[in-house]
């Protein structure tokens, strides 16, 4: 008899199975003891989740199982021998894939860049798996459940289609493709024009017109590992017009500077400048006494043209050239002439001016020669001078600066001089003041009656020298009386009004001395004497002898007593010198008082028996011994003058 038990959870199935077996055997079954053991379930069941083609199951089979069955989500999907330990569920729900959104760019000149993101893929649905071991007599045991799923589908290739035709087959990991075979863009040659100026040749060109390439349609097909192909909507793309990397300048076939692609003009300052001949610049060589005559001409111009092209260098390595043009720097435009004398101030002239007379240049000179002024004329001072000599002016150096509109300058030089001046008149000055400004050019002398007349001159430095018997006189007095010394200046004036070099001389009026008289106390004593004058007719001073007395009542000596001598000074006189001149005028010197030298006491001698006995100068008494004997006299005092008086 067999019992059908309801399915129990796996954790209870073994116990209930044992009970069922026992019940059956109790009813008289003939099973062996081994068959009465509990059924063992498969162990270590695992299911994969990353294989896109199947869910791979593995387990360890129990010993003695007759069969192994696999359930997916409670439904048996496979049964095989009891020794099997793996199974691939290829019927599990597959993973999904969606087509990528394709993008295209148009901003590349060398290609169309087609790009797409990776295809969006997802794994299959999750399933619950169980492995069941089946034994004899209907016994079975169920493993623990395991979950698994099929992984996301693999991308094995990408197919890029352009305009409906396969363009490229790429690996499944590539996400972009550079279509360098797409139709390229085009660009027109630049149009070049030229303008000329003195500083540069100016080039101008228009922006070249650029055109993008043909528009293409692009589709991307993603090929999955299971053979499926998915795609998104087609997109369009085209190559941009070629980009200009730079503009190059060709001058006369030689490469010049490279310019930014945004540049549209270029000034060639290095182009050959127009050649100017030297400017004729002349200065007069004494052709006029009025000034230095200057003149200048116009320089000759030679142009030197160049041939120009503009070369646009493209980013793809190619280039395109403009039309060729010719251009030359224009002749410099003179806007001003500046004439500058050496160390002088520049004078500005309009560009049409061609001459100028420099009246400020140093003129020629009139050398008046030597000038003499008389010193011995009583009524005037006579001036006389030699023939003046006219000489040309000194060299004047000039620079002529041509000022160009461009700011440049060019300088030429010339040297010239003014001619010798003509003589117009003479001007005469006394002590800086004019006395005649219109003396004839033929005159060679001039009498100045207005010079200061001379006055009588008194003798000076009158001095007297007294001796014992006379008075000697001396003084200073010239042989003439002179008027004020004047400084004269004679200037030769040229016919153009310029003053010649002045000459100077000093002169004065004078009159002779005709008489010199010496007065003593107002009375002439000498006329026109020779110096020194000695007046011997003078009263000398006197000396009155002293009185002496001798004592008569002394035994051993004689006492002498005397008085001092009385000296009377010499007479004093007033002396003057009177000078008389040719015009009758006189002048008296300062008076001086003088006389013979006064007597001076030198010594006083005592004589005994008419022999000198004693010098007693300064004493008023003397004791003389009564005994005889000669007494030595001391040396007397000496002076230049002395008067001896005896008593």
PyMOL commands that set and color helices and strands:
alter all, ss='L'
color gray80, all
select helices_A, chain A and resi 10-26+34-36+136-138
alter helices_A, ss='H'
color red, helices_A
select strands_A, chain A and resi 43-47+55-60+67-72+75-81+86-89+96-98+102-104+112-116+120-122+127-134+140-142+146-148+155-162+165-171+176-179+186-187+192-196+201-205+210-211+216-224+229-231+235-237+244-251+254-260+265-268+275-276+281-283+292-296+301-302+306-314+319-321+325-327+334-341+347-349+355-358+365-367+371-373+381-385+389-391+396-404+409-416+423-430+433-440+445-448+460-466+471-476+480-482+486-494+503-507+510-520+523-527+533-535+542-544+548-550+557-562+566-568+573-581+586-588+592-594+605-608+611-615+621-625
alter strands_A, ss='S'
color yellow, strands_A
deselect
rebuild
show_as cartoon
